[in-house]
Amino acid sequence: MTAERVFGIHAVDGVLRKNPQRALRLLLQDQRRDKRLQALETLAHNQGIVTERLSREHLDALVVGRHQGAVLEVTDDGGNLLDEAQLLARVAQASNPLVLVLDGVTDPHNLGACLRSADAAGVTAVVVPKDRSADLTPVARKVACGAAETLPYARVTNLARILEQLQQAGLWVVGTAGEAETLVYDQDLRGPMVLVMGAEGDGLRRLTREHCDFLVKLPMAGLVSSLNVSVATGICLFEAVRQRR
């Protein structure tokens, strides 16, 4: 069994609360005794998880990024990771599924931010392609603030095939593209649907675009022609949430 590291107070807290079976060892900064770290230590103790106090320099050497005094060693067998069959089964079980597809988002910060928004919006599952896509790195997990530990997540070999299968299951596929004629606010997002967001800079790949039932865009009133993909994802997801209320 291999181990990886999750760091940052929110990310560590998310694992300890929602997937404590993955936790192996909690490492806390020895010179910090504030309430947030003490809360993590108490939570780990209640779960029977070993806790150690290490210097800031030691923690700095273990991870790349701002750890906030908390690093958690975890197993890499996250229970929220789905294969294609499990993804389709989860969608079939949902009463009104909302699936987020990220077509080639390569920045782990953007991936983490998209996962955080997806979790907040109650997304059924997130789907990414195995090639040309950021992985669930420690940085992505930290930015996701715990969402990466619980949100159903699938890396698929053939994204076009998955979109076809989701369409056959009764979901409408809505892609985002700057040249679309329909604003996202004018598109009906109330039923079972897949929201497809394109890569940073390049947008949707041609084959992905061809599998969309509808294309929508955000209104851009200023000189900037597009938004960061994580910002656009949050706006589109919560427009779907608004319509579904």
Backbone as CSV, one residue per row, in Angstrom:
resi,resn,N_x,N_y,N_z,CA_x,CA_y,CA_z,C_x,C_y,C_z
1,MET,0.853,-1.196,0.000,0.000,0.000,0.000,0.882,1.235,0.000
2,THR,0.714,2.118,-0.963,1.505,3.335,-1.022,0.775,4.470,-0.312
3,ALA,1.532,5.520,0.013,0.959,6.645,0.740,1.238,7.921,-0.028
4,GLU,0.370,8.907,0.162,0.585,10.235,-0.371,0.275,11.218,0.740
5,ARG,0.476,12.486,0.476,0.301,13.486,1.529,-0.741,14.521,1.118
6,VAL,-1.630,14.802,2.038,-2.611,15.873,1.913,-2.190,16.957,2.892
7,PHE,-2.209,18.215,2.467,-1.773,19.267,3.380,-2.691,20.474,3.300
8,GLY,-2.631,21.287,4.333,-3.545,22.422,4.457,-4.674,22.066,5.405
9,ILE,-5.065,23.013,6.244,-6.021,22.717,7.317,-7.350,22.203,6.784
10,HIS,-7.915,22.850,5.758,-9.226,22.416,5.249,-9.147,21.043,4.591
11,ALA,-8.097,20.800,3.814,-7.959,19.512,3.141,-7.783,18.386,4.147
12,VAL,-6.937,18.600,5.148,-6.722,17.581,6.177,-8.004,17.336,6.959
13,ASP,-8.687,18.404,7.330,-9.941,18.266,8.063,-10.964,17.468,7.255
14,GLY,-11.004,17.707,5.934,-11.949,16.977,5.094,-11.711,15.481,5.105
15,VAL,-10.446,15.071,5.051,-10.134,13.633,5.094,-10.488,13.047,6.453
16,LEU,-10.097,13.730,7.518,-10.340,13.202,8.862,-11.828,13.041,9.159
17,ARG,-12.645,13.916,8.602,-14.080,13.856,8.874,-14.817,12.896,7.943
18,LYS,-14.403,12.872,6.671,-15.199,12.157,5.681,-14.581,10.847,5.216
19,ASN,-13.264,10.733,5.271,-12.588,9.501,4.859,-11.488,9.120,5.847
20,PRO,-11.806,9.001,7.132,-10.754,8.741,8.121,-10.037,7.412,7.900
21,GLN,-10.673,6.476,7.186,-10.035,5.188,6.926,-8.811,5.320,6.039
22,ARG,-8.688,6.437,5.340,-7.519,6.656,4.485,-6.325,7.199,5.258
23,ALA,-6.561,7.765,6.424,-5.510,8.450,7.165,-4.541,7.468,7.815
24,LEU,-3.262,7.737,7.661,-2.210,6.918,8.261,-1.519,7.627,9.420
25,ARG,-1.170,8.901,9.215,-0.438,9.640,10.247,-0.628,11.135,10.029
26,LEU,-0.909,11.847,11.121,-1.084,13.296,11.082,0.181,13.960,11.603
27,LEU,0.732,14.860,10.805,1.945,15.581,11.168,1.598,17.047,11.372
28,LEU,1.879,17.561,12.587,1.545,18.940,12.918,2.801,19.714,13.297
29,GLN,2.783,21.002,13.021,3.935,21.848,13.329,4.088,21.989,14.832
30,ASP,5.299,21.765,15.318,5.486,21.678,16.767,5.401,23.019,17.486
31,GLN,5.632,24.122,16.800,5.602,25.427,17.458,4.236,26.106,17.394
32,ARG,3.260,25.411,16.818,1.925,25.992,16.720,0.952,25.245,17.621
33,ARG,0.251,26.000,18.481,-0.721,25.402,19.394,-2.072,26.119,19.289
34,ASP,-2.357,26.648,18.113,-3.605,27.390,17.945,-4.791,26.432,17.882
35,LYS,-5.967,26.998,17.934,-7.188,26.200,18.042,-7.410,25.309,16.826
36,ARG,-7.046,25.791,15.629,-7.320,25.003,14.422,-6.468,23.731,14.388
37,LEU,-5.201,23.841,14.765,-4.367,22.642,14.794,-4.763,21.728,15.949
38,GLN,-5.133,22.303,17.071,-5.582,21.475,18.199,-6.857,20.716,17.850
39,ALA,-7.727,21.348,17.059,-8.958,20.672,16.633,-8.636,19.475,15.744
40,LEU,-7.657,19.637,14.843,-7.236,18.518,13.995,-6.636,17.405,14.847
41,GLU,-5.839,17.784,15.832,-5.207,16.779,16.694,-6.252,15.997,17.477
42,THR,-7.254,16.697,17.993,-8.331,16.025,18.725,-9.127,15.106,17.806
43,LEU,-9.429,15.584,16.604,-10.179,14.778,15.641,-9.407,13.509,15.289
44,ALA,-8.103,13.637,15.048,-7.286,12.467,14.737,-7.235,11.504,15.914
45,HIS,-7.085,12.044,17.111,-7.037,11.190,18.307,-8.337,10.394,18.452
46,ASN,-9.467,11.051,18.212,-10.763,10.367,18.328,-10.938,9.277,17.281
47,GLN,-10.215,9.403,16.163,-10.276,8.401,15.098,-9.196,7.334,15.261
48,GLY,-8.388,7.450,16.301,-7.317,6.487,16.519,-6.148,6.649,15.559
49,ILE,-5.931,7.867,15.067,-4.879,8.138,14.095,-3.654,8.700,14.806
50,VAL,-2.507,8.158,14.520,-1.255,8.591,15.140,-0.952,10.034,14.747
51,THR,-0.539,10.845,15.726,-0.178,12.240,15.483,1.254,12.491,15.944
52,GLU,1.987,13.227,15.141,3.354,13.600,15.509,3.534,15.094,15.333
53,ARG,4.402,15.673,16.169,4.758,17.082,16.062,6.148,17.201,15.454
54,LEU,6.251,17.971,14.381,7.518,18.153,13.686,7.788,19.643,13.497
55,SER,9.036,19.974,13.218,9.392,21.368,12.989,8.798,21.861,11.678
56,ARG,8.674,23.176,11.552,8.181,23.757,10.309,9.094,23.383,9.151
57,GLU,10.409,23.378,9.393,11.361,23.040,8.345,11.168,21.616,7.853
58,HIS,10.862,20.723,8.772,10.630,19.325,8.393,9.377,19.215,7.520
59,LEU,8.320,19.919,7.914,7.090,19.880,7.124,7.298,20.531,5.764
60,ASP,8.073,21.618,5.732,8.362,22.289,4.456,9.026,21.337,3.469
61,ALA,9.857,20.437,4.001,10.587,19.512,3.138,9.700,18.379,2.619
62,LEU,8.549,18.174,3.252,7.683,17.050,2.873,6.732,17.386,1.733
63,VAL,6.352,18.647,1.610,5.354,19.029,0.614,5.802,20.273,-0.134
64,VAL,5.216,20.485,-1.296,5.460,21.682,-2.085,4.196,22.528,-2.020
65,GLY,4.254,23.593,-1.253,3.081,24.428,-1.070,2.938,24.836,0.377
66,ARG,1.957,25.658,0.655,1.728,26.187,2.013,0.909,25.178,2.818
67,HIS,1.537,24.536,3.774,0.874,23.453,4.507,0.081,23.933,5.715
68,GLN,0.264,25.177,6.154,-0.463,25.745,7.297,-0.233,24.957,8.583
69,GLY,0.874,24.233,8.637,1.194,23.496,9.853,0.565,22.130,9.963
70,ALA,-0.069,21.647,8.894,-0.763,20.352,8.952,-0.507,19.542,7.682
71,VAL,0.021,18.334,7.852,0.238,17.395,6.744,-0.312,16.042,7.179
72,LEU,-1.086,15.420,6.317,-1.682,14.126,6.632,-1.214,13.091,5.616
73,GLU,-0.614,12.024,6.107,-0.237,10.916,5.237,-1.446,10.008,5.072
74,VAL,-1.797,9.707,3.817,-2.996,8.926,3.530,-2.677,7.824,2.527
75,THR,-3.494,6.797,2.509,-3.397,5.779,1.475,-3.917,6.363,0.177
76,ASP,-3.488,5.810,-0.939,-3.899,6.346,-2.237,-5.136,5.671,-2.800
77,ASP,-5.839,4.879,-2.000,-7.029,4.162,-2.486,-8.297,4.896,-2.078
78,GLY,-8.448,6.118,-2.602,-9.613,6.911,-2.244,-10.913,6.249,-2.668
79,GLY,-11.855,6.170,-1.738,-13.117,5.507,-2.016,-14.032,6.289,-2.936
80,ASN,-13.684,7.545,-3.230,-14.537,8.351,-4.098,-14.128,8.278,-5.561
81,LEU,-13.064,7.527,-5.879,-12.614,7.404,-7.264,-13.437,6.330,-7.979
82,LEU,-13.998,6.679,-9.131,-14.912,5.790,-9.844,-14.303,5.320,-11.156
83,ASP,-14.614,4.069,-11.535,-14.332,3.660,-12.906,-15.569,3.993,-13.745
84,GLU,-15.521,3.696,-15.024,-16.608,4.112,-15.916,-17.938,3.451,-15.549
85,ALA,-17.900,2.182,-15.199,-19.130,1.475,-14.831,-19.725,2.062,-13.553
86,GLN,-18.879,2.373,-12.575,-19.364,2.957,-11.326,-19.924,4.347,-11.552
87,LEU,-19.314,5.092,-12.454,-19.821,6.419,-12.787,-21.233,6.335,-13.349
88,LEU,-21.438,5.451,-14.309,-22.760,5.320,-14.933,-23.790,4.808,-13.928
89,ALA,-23.356,3.942,-13.033,-24.270,3.436,-12.006,-24.683,4.551,-11.050
90,ARG,-23.741,5.398,-10.670,-24.059,6.508,-9.769,-25.019,7.489,-10.434
91,VAL,-24.802,7.762,-11.702,-25.692,8.665,-12.431,-27.096,8.071,-12.511
92,ALA,-27.177,6.767,-12.737,-28.481,6.108,-12.838,-29.244,6.172,-11.517
93,GLN,-28.527,6.209,-10.415,-29.164,6.233,-9.095,-29.627,7.629,-8.694
94,ALA,-29.086,8.655,-9.336,-29.420,10.028,-8.965,-30.778,10.423,-9.528
95,SER,-31.543,11.181,-8.747,-32.879,11.573,-9.189,-32.827,12.639,-10.282
96,ASN,-31.893,13.541,-10.200,-31.737,14.585,-11.215,-30.243,14.885,-11.340
97,PRO,-29.513,14.018,-12.025,-28.052,14.112,-12.023,-27.514,15.380,-12.680
98,LEU,-26.431,15.877,-12.106,-25.669,16.992,-12.653,-24.211,16.569,-12.651
99,VAL,-23.667,16.326,-13.829,-22.296,15.839,-13.970,-21.426,16.958,-14.530
100,LEU,-20.261,17.147,-13.937,-19.308,18.137,-14.427,-18.179,17.429,-15.156
101,VAL,-17.941,17.818,-16.416,-16.828,17.280,-17.205,-15.819,18.397,-17.431
102,LEU,-14.557,18.133,-17.091,-13.472,19.087,-17.319,-12.614,18.545,-18.448
103,ASP,-12.726,19.170,-19.609,-12.069,18.656,-20.809,-10.665,19.234,-20.950
104,GLY,-9.712,18.654,-20.228,-8.327,19.062,-20.391,-7.877,20.203,-19.509
105,VAL,-8.425,20.338,-18.307,-7.940,21.340,-17.350,-6.613,20.822,-16.781
106,THR,-5.539,21.535,-17.053,-4.206,21.028,-16.733,-3.574,21.667,-15.497
107,ASP,-4.107,22.760,-15.019,-3.551,23.435,-13.840,-4.174,22.833,-12.583
108,PRO,-3.382,22.261,-11.677,-3.951,21.655,-10.474,-4.695,22.648,-9.586
109,HIS,-4.293,23.919,-9.623,-5.035,24.929,-8.861,-6.447,25.087,-9.425
110,ASN,-6.562,25.121,-10.744,-7.882,25.225,-11.364,-8.714,23.978,-11.095
111,LEU,-8.081,22.803,-11.173,-8.805,21.569,-10.889,-9.353,21.589,-9.466
112,GLY,-8.511,21.960,-8.509,-8.965,22.007,-7.122,-10.105,22.983,-6.915
113,ALA,-10.015,24.158,-7.548,-11.076,25.152,-7.414,-12.375,24.668,-8.050
114,CYS,-12.274,23.972,-9.184,-13.473,23.408,-9.823,-14.121,22.351,-8.936
115,LEU,-13.310,21.527,-8.294,-13.852,20.505,-7.403,-14.557,21.136,-6.207
116,ARG,-13.972,22.204,-5.697,-14.595,22.888,-4.557,-15.966,23.428,-4.936
117,SER,-16.062,24.068,-6.113,-17.352,24.581,-6.581,-18.332,23.448,-6.857
118,ALA,-17.832,22.352,-7.435,-18.698,21.207,-7.745,-19.282,20.605,-6.478
119,ASP,-18.462,20.495,-5.450,-18.944,19.962,-4.171,-20.029,20.869,-3.596
120,ALA,-19.778,22.185,-3.626,-20.746,23.134,-3.081,-22.061,23.114,-3.858
121,ALA,-21.990,22.834,-5.154,-23.188,22.822,-5.996,-23.923,21.484,-5.974
122,GLY,-23.378,20.496,-5.274,-24.044,19.194,-5.195,-23.931,18.370,-6.451
123,VAL,-22.818,18.497,-7.159,-22.615,17.747,-8.399,-22.598,16.243,-8.128
124,THR,-23.192,15.481,-9.028,-23.262,14.028,-8.880,-21.889,13.386,-9.025
125,ALA,-21.110,13.849,-9.981,-19.768,13.320,-10.211,-19.001,14.275,-11.102
126,VAL,-17.681,14.222,-10.997,-16.787,14.990,-11.867,-16.032,14.003,-12.751
127,VAL,-15.920,14.327,-14.037,-15.260,13.442,-15.000,-14.139,14.221,-15.688
128,VAL,-12.980,13.600,-15.783,-11.852,14.196,-16.514,-11.239,13.121,-17.404
129,PRO,-10.603,13.519,-18.502,-9.890,12.540,-19.331,-8.564,12.166,-18.687
130,LYS,-8.092,10.956,-18.966,-6.825,10.515,-18.398,-5.632,11.232,-19.023
131,ASP,-5.769,11.628,-20.289,-4.664,12.319,-20.947,-4.911,13.819,-20.950
132,ARG,-3.845,14.580,-20.925,-3.903,16.042,-20.988,-4.836,16.632,-19.941
133,SER,-4.685,16.169,-18.711,-5.516,16.665,-17.627,-4.735,16.605,-16.327
134,ALA,-4.937,17.580,-15.472,-4.282,17.578,-14.166,-4.775,16.405,-13.337
135,ASP,-3.884,15.872,-12.519,-4.247,14.782,-11.624,-4.573,15.357,-10.246
136,LEU,-5.060,14.493,-9.355,-5.372,14.921,-7.996,-4.081,14.998,-7.185
137,THR,-3.274,15.985,-7.490,-2.028,16.200,-6.775,-2.324,16.783,-5.395
138,PRO,-1.332,16.786,-4.493,-1.535,17.448,-3.196,-1.959,18.897,-3.332
139,VAL,-1.441,19.602,-4.337,-1.844,20.995,-4.550,-3.328,21.080,-4.908
140,ALA,-3.783,20.226,-5.817,-5.201,20.224,-6.186,-6.075,19.888,-4.981
141,ARG,-5.644,18.934,-4.190,-6.411,18.553,-2.996,-6.496,19.700,-2.002
142,LYS,-5.397,20.419,-1.822,-5.399,21.539,-0.872,-6.353,22.629,-1.336
143,VAL,-6.297,22.987,-2.620,-7.179,24.032,-3.146,-8.642,23.598,-3.054
144,ALA,-8.893,22.306,-3.195,-10.270,21.791,-3.137,-10.852,21.829,-1.741
145,CYS,-10.024,22.038,-0.728,-10.488,22.189,0.654,-11.331,21.009,1.137
146,GLY,-10.907,19.803,0.790,-11.606,18.612,1.260,-12.532,17.989,0.234
147,ALA,-12.920,18.736,-0.793,-13.850,18.200,-1.796,-13.245,17.040,-2.568
148,ALA,-11.931,17.050,-2.761,-11.279,15.984,-3.524,-11.333,14.652,-2.810
149,GLU,-11.607,14.664,-1.520,-11.624,13.431,-0.738,-12.989,12.746,-0.752
150,THR,-14.015,13.460,-1.147,-15.363,12.890,-1.062,-16.166,12.966,-2.355
151,LEU,-15.861,13.929,-3.208,-16.644,14.109,-4.432,-16.376,12.961,-5.403
152,PRO,-17.393,12.254,-5.877,-17.188,11.178,-6.853,-16.434,11.693,-8.073
153,TYR,-15.366,10.994,-8.451,-14.405,11.512,-9.423,-13.960,10.382,-10.327
154,ALA,-14.054,10.596,-11.641,-13.705,9.547,-12.599,-12.729,10.071,-13.635
155,ARG,-11.646,9.333,-13.859,-10.715,9.606,-14.955,-10.978,8.567,-16.034
156,VAL,-11.362,9.022,-17.219,-11.808,8.105,-18.263,-10.849,8.128,-19.443
157,THR,-10.759,7.002,-20.122,-9.872,6.877,-21.279,-10.440,7.559,-22.510
158,ASN,-11.742,7.423,-22.704,-12.388,7.953,-23.905,-13.537,8.871,-23.492
159,LEU,-13.279,10.166,-23.484,-14.280,11.117,-23.019,-15.495,11.158,-23.938
160,ALA,-15.282,11.080,-25.253,-16.401,11.111,-26.187,-17.346,9.934,-25.954
161,ARG,-16.788,8.770,-25.686,-17.625,7.591,-25.438,-18.458,7.767,-24.175
162,ILE,-17.865,8.337,-23.131,-18.599,8.564,-21.893,-19.737,9.554,-22.114
163,LEU,-19.483,10.595,-22.900,-20.546,11.548,-23.185,-21.692,10.882,-23.929
164,GLU,-21.376,9.995,-24.860,-22.413,9.254,-25.570,-23.217,8.389,-24.605
165,GLN,-22.534,7.722,-23.686,-23.229,6.865,-22.734,-24.111,7.674,-21.789
166,LEU,-23.642,8.843,-21.404,-24.462,9.699,-20.551,-25.677,10.214,-21.307
167,GLN,-25.520,10.514,-22.586,-26.661,10.914,-23.404,-27.667,9.775,-23.517
168,GLN,-27.180,8.560,-23.702,-28.063,7.402,-23.783,-28.798,7.163,-22.466
169,ALA,-28.182,7.623,-21.373,-28.820,7.484,-20.062,-29.833,8.592,-19.794
170,GLY,-29.999,9.507,-20.752,-31.020,10.533,-20.623,-30.532,11.898,-20.198
171,LEU,-29.219,12.119,-20.221,-28.674,13.410,-19.827,-28.404,14.277,-21.058
172,TRP,-28.709,15.557,-20.952,-28.354,16.515,-21.978,-26.936,17.004,-21.734
173,VAL,-26.158,17.163,-22.782,-24.772,17.605,-22.655,-24.685,19.071,-23.087
174,VAL,-24.301,19.919,-22.137,-24.199,21.360,-22.374,-22.735,21.763,-22.272
175,GLY,-22.183,22.236,-23.377,-20.792,22.670,-23.396,-20.680,24.183,-23.382
176,THR,-19.547,24.684,-22.937,-19.317,26.126,-22.905,-18.328,26.512,-23.993
177,ALA,-18.655,27.558,-24.725,-17.797,28.031,-25.818,-18.042,29.516,-26.037
178,GLY,-16.959,30.264,-26.194,-17.080,31.710,-26.328,-17.868,32.150,-27.537
179,GLU,-17.869,31.328,-28.592,-18.579,31.706,-29.823,-20.035,31.251,-29.836
180,ALA,-20.504,30.630,-28.774,-21.902,30.176,-28.717,-22.850,31.373,-28.802
181,GLU,-24.039,31.141,-29.286,-25.027,32.217,-29.415,-25.929,32.333,-28.189
182,THR,-26.043,31.264,-27.413,-26.955,31.236,-26.273,-26.211,31.536,-24.980
183,LEU,-26.742,32.451,-24.184,-26.175,32.705,-22.863,-26.562,31.572,-21.929
184,VAL,-25.698,31.272,-20.975,-25.982,30.189,-20.036,-27.269,30.469,-19.266
185,TYR,-27.588,31.754,-19.046,-28.798,32.115,-18.302,-30.067,31.827,-19.092
186,ASP,-29.941,31.692,-20.412,-31.113,31.438,-21.264,-31.278,29.958,-21.601
187,GLN,-30.347,29.136,-21.179,-30.413,27.701,-21.446,-31.145,26.988,-20.319
188,ASP,-32.008,26.060,-20.654,-32.716,25.275,-19.643,-31.742,24.261,-19.035
189,LEU,-31.436,24.428,-17.757,-30.489,23.556,-17.059,-31.167,22.769,-15.943
190,ARG,-32.476,22.646,-16.011,-33.209,22.053,-14.889,-33.194,20.539,-14.869
191,GLY,-33.061,19.895,-16.018,-33.152,18.443,-16.077,-31.810,17.761,-15.930
192,PRO,-31.778,16.436,-16.068,-30.518,15.689,-15.999,-29.539,16.204,-17.047
193,MET,-28.340,16.565,-16.625,-27.447,17.209,-17.583,-25.980,17.010,-17.235
194,VAL,-25.175,17.218,-18.263,-23.718,17.229,-18.147,-23.251,18.624,-18.526
195,LEU,-22.472,19.253,-17.661,-21.854,20.537,-17.978,-20.402,20.279,-18.360
196,VAL,-20.023,20.692,-19.557,-18.665,20.448,-20.056,-17.911,21.764,-20.118
197,MET,-16.800,21.835,-19.406,-15.946,23.016,-19.403,-14.648,22.694,-20.139
198,GLY,-14.181,23.635,-20.950,-12.985,23.403,-21.751,-11.700,23.725,-21.018
199,ALA,-10.605,23.452,-21.688,-9.282,23.656,-21.116,-8.934,25.137,-21.052
200,GLU,-7.962,25.450,-20.193,-7.469,26.819,-20.100,-6.911,27.249,-21.462
201,GLY,-7.437,28.316,-21.994,-6.913,28.848,-23.254,-7.530,28.224,-24.487
202,ASP,-7.492,26.892,-24.597,-7.930,26.210,-25.821,-9.423,25.921,-25.869
203,GLY,-10.076,25.858,-24.727,-11.501,25.548,-24.710,-11.781,24.075,-24.996
204,LEU,-12.959,23.798,-25.510,-13.355,22.420,-25.783,-12.593,21.858,-26.980
205,ARG,-12.229,20.589,-26.883,-11.654,19.924,-28.045,-12.750,19.662,-29.070
206,ARG,-12.352,19.529,-30.336,-13.325,19.386,-31.418,-14.268,18.215,-31.186
207,LEU,-13.740,17.050,-30.847,-14.587,15.873,-30.682,-15.535,16.039,-29.503
208,THR,-15.068,16.676,-28.448,-15.939,16.947,-27.303,-17.066,17.880,-27.702
209,ARG,-16.722,18.928,-28.422,-17.727,19.887,-28.883,-18.802,19.201,-29.723
210,GLU,-18.393,18.273,-30.589,-19.348,17.579,-31.460,-20.322,16.709,-30.677
211,HIS,-19.977,16.354,-29.461,-20.866,15.517,-28.652,-21.765,16.339,-27.725
212,CYS,-21.708,17.667,-27.826,-22.567,18.512,-27.003,-23.917,18.714,-27.690
213,ASP,-24.980,18.641,-26.903,-26.315,18.930,-27.426,-26.535,20.434,-27.557
214,PHE,-25.947,21.200,-26.647,-26.098,22.653,-26.650,-24.749,23.283,-26.308
215,LEU,-24.515,24.484,-26.836,-23.353,25.278,-26.473,-23.838,26.593,-25.874
216,VAL,-23.201,26.997,-24.780,-23.602,28.234,-24.107,-22.356,29.062,-23.817
217,LYS,-22.575,30.330,-23.488,-21.472,31.212,-23.138,-21.887,32.123,-21.992
218,LEU,-20.900,32.742,-21.386,-21.144,33.768,-20.384,-21.061,35.134,-21.057
219,PRO,-21.879,36.088,-20.620,-21.785,37.433,-21.209,-20.505,38.118,-20.733
220,MET,-19.773,38.702,-21.666,-18.522,39.392,-21.353,-18.657,40.846,-21.790
221,ALA,-18.781,41.756,-20.812,-19.060,43.150,-21.131,-17.795,44.001,-21.269
222,GLY,-16.676,43.522,-20.746,-15.457,44.318,-20.756,-14.501,43.928,-21.858
223,LEU,-13.241,44.313,-21.676,-12.219,44.012,-22.661,-11.730,42.577,-22.570
224,VAL,-11.859,41.967,-21.395,-11.421,40.584,-21.211,-12.357,39.657,-21.971
225,SER,-11.786,38.738,-22.742,-12.605,37.882,-23.608,-13.070,36.603,-22.939
226,SER,-12.443,36.232,-21.821,-12.844,34.988,-21.163,-12.468,35.044,-19.693
227,LEU,-13.047,34.142,-18.904,-12.762,34.029,-17.479,-11.900,32.807,-17.213
228,ASN,-11.242,32.812,-16.066,-10.557,31.610,-15.610,-11.545,30.454,-15.560
229,VAL,-11.104,29.254,-15.946,-12.024,28.123,-16.062,-12.697,27.799,-14.734
230,SER,-11.993,27.968,-13.625,-12.619,27.651,-12.341,-13.703,28.670,-11.991
231,VAL,-13.482,29.931,-12.348,-14.502,30.954,-12.115,-15.727,30.686,-12.995
232,ALA,-15.489,30.411,-14.280,-16.594,30.120,-15.196,-17.359,28.878,-14.758
233,THR,-16.640,27.883,-14.259,-17.303,26.660,-13.781,-18.245,26.965,-12.635
234,GLY,-17.783,27.762,-11.682,-18.634,28.114,-10.551,-19.881,28.858,-10.975
235,ILE,-19.739,29.801,-11.904,-20.894,30.564,-12.378,-21.912,29.643,-13.056
236,CYS,-21.435,28.781,-13.944,-22.351,27.893,-14.682,-23.028,26.882,-13.756
237,LEU,-22.269,26.327,-12.830,-22.854,25.350,-11.908,-23.950,25.985,-11.055
238,PHE,-23.690,27.168,-10.573,-24.683,27.763,-9.683,-25.851,28.384,-10.441
239,GLU,-25.691,28.621,-11.741,-26.863,28.948,-12.544,-27.760,27.709,-12.655
240,ALA,-27.149,26.534,-12.809,-27.936,25.296,-12.812,-28.610,25.092,-11.466
241,VAL,-27.901,25.345,-10.385,-28.484,25.220,-9.037,-29.670,26.172,-8.892
242,ARG,-29.497,27.404,-9.363,-30.584,28.403,-9.250,-31.823,27.925,-9.997
243,GLN,-31.622,27.431,-11.223,-32.762,26.993,-12.012,-33.448,25.773,-11.405
244,ARG,-32.718,24.938,-10.718,-33.266,23.700,-10.179,-33.980,23.902,-8.847
245,ARG,-33.872,25.059,-8.265,-34.525,25.308,-6.978,-36.044,25.338,-7.122
